[in-house]
Amino acid sequence: MDFLYGQAQQGGGLAAFLPFILIMFVIYFLMIRPQTKRQKQKELMRESLQKGDKIITMGGIYGTVQGFKEKGRLIVLKVDNNTNLIMNRTAIAGLAEKVKDEELEQS
C-alpha cells in the first residue's frame, strides 16, 4: 500500500503549482499593474507643476502654486491674498479640477 501512496505523491510537480501561478498573474494584471501606472502618472503631474497651477493637497486645501523652494522639492502655495503655505511636493493630490474625492481618502 505504501508503494501506491508513494507513486501518487510523485505525480503533479508543476501542475500542483499551476493554480497559484495563475492567481499571481491575475493579481498582477488586475491590481498591481494599474496601481503602479497611477503612481507614475501622479509623479509626472507633480514634476510638471508650474507657477499659477490650481491644485489640491492631500489634506483638502485648495490653492495656487506661487513658487518653488529648495530646488523644487517644496512648493509655495497661495491659499488666500495674505496666506502662503510651504508644502512638500508629495503632499499634492493633483490639479484642482481633475481630482476625484476617492483620491483624497486614505485608507
N, C-alpha and C positions, 0 to 999 in steps of 0.2 A: 504494500500500500504506500509506503514511503517513496518507492520508486515513481509511482504515478504522480504523487504530490510534487516531487522534485521536478518532473517534466513540465508540469503545469506552471511552476514558478519561472522557468526559463523563458517561456514564450512572452511576447509583449515587447519588452525593451522600449524602443522608441514609440511604439503605438500606445504605451501606457502614458507617455508624457504629451502626446499629441493634443488632447483637450486643454491642457494647461498652456501649451504654446499658442493655441488658437485664442484662448481667453486673453493672453497677454497682447496679441496683435489687435484684438478688438479694443482693449483698454487703451492701447497706444493711439489708435486712429480715431477713437471717439472722445477721448478725454485729454490725453497728454499733448498731442499734436495741436489741437485747436487752442489750448491754453498758452503754449509757447508762441504760437502765431499772434495771439492778442498781446502778449508781453512785448514782443518785438515791435508791433505797431505802436503801442503806448510809448516805448522808449524812443522810437523815431519821432513821434509827436513831441515829446519833451525836448529832444535835441533840436527840433526845428522851430521852437518858440522864438518869437520876435517881439520887439518892443511894440506895445499897442494891442497885443492879442488879449482877448477877453477869455479868462479861464475860471475854473472852479477847482478848489482844493479838495483833498480827501475829507476834510472837516466840514465842507459845505460852504466855504467862504468864496463869494464871487468877487472878482477884481480884474484889474487890467495890469499887464506887465509894464512896469515903469522902467526897469533896467535890470542889469545883472551885476553880481559881485563875485569875487574870488574865482576868476576865470570861468564864469558861467555856472558854477556849482550852486550858487544862491541866487534867488530871484527877488527883486524888489517889487512887491505887489501893491498897487494903489487901490485901496478899498473905498476911500471917500476923499473929499477935497483935501482934508488935513491929515489923513491917516494912511501911512505906508507900513506894510509888513515885510519883513525879510524872511523868506521861507526857503527850505531846501527844494531843489528841483524835483526830487522824488515825491514830494507831498502834493503834486499836481495830479488831479484825476483826469483832466482833459480840457478841451475847449468848451466854453460855457454852453454853446448851442448844440453840441454834439454828445454831451454826457448823459447817460441814462441813469435813473435812480438806482438800478441794481448795481451799477459800478461803484456807487458811493457806499453801499452797505458792505461791511466787513464781517465775515463770519468767524 
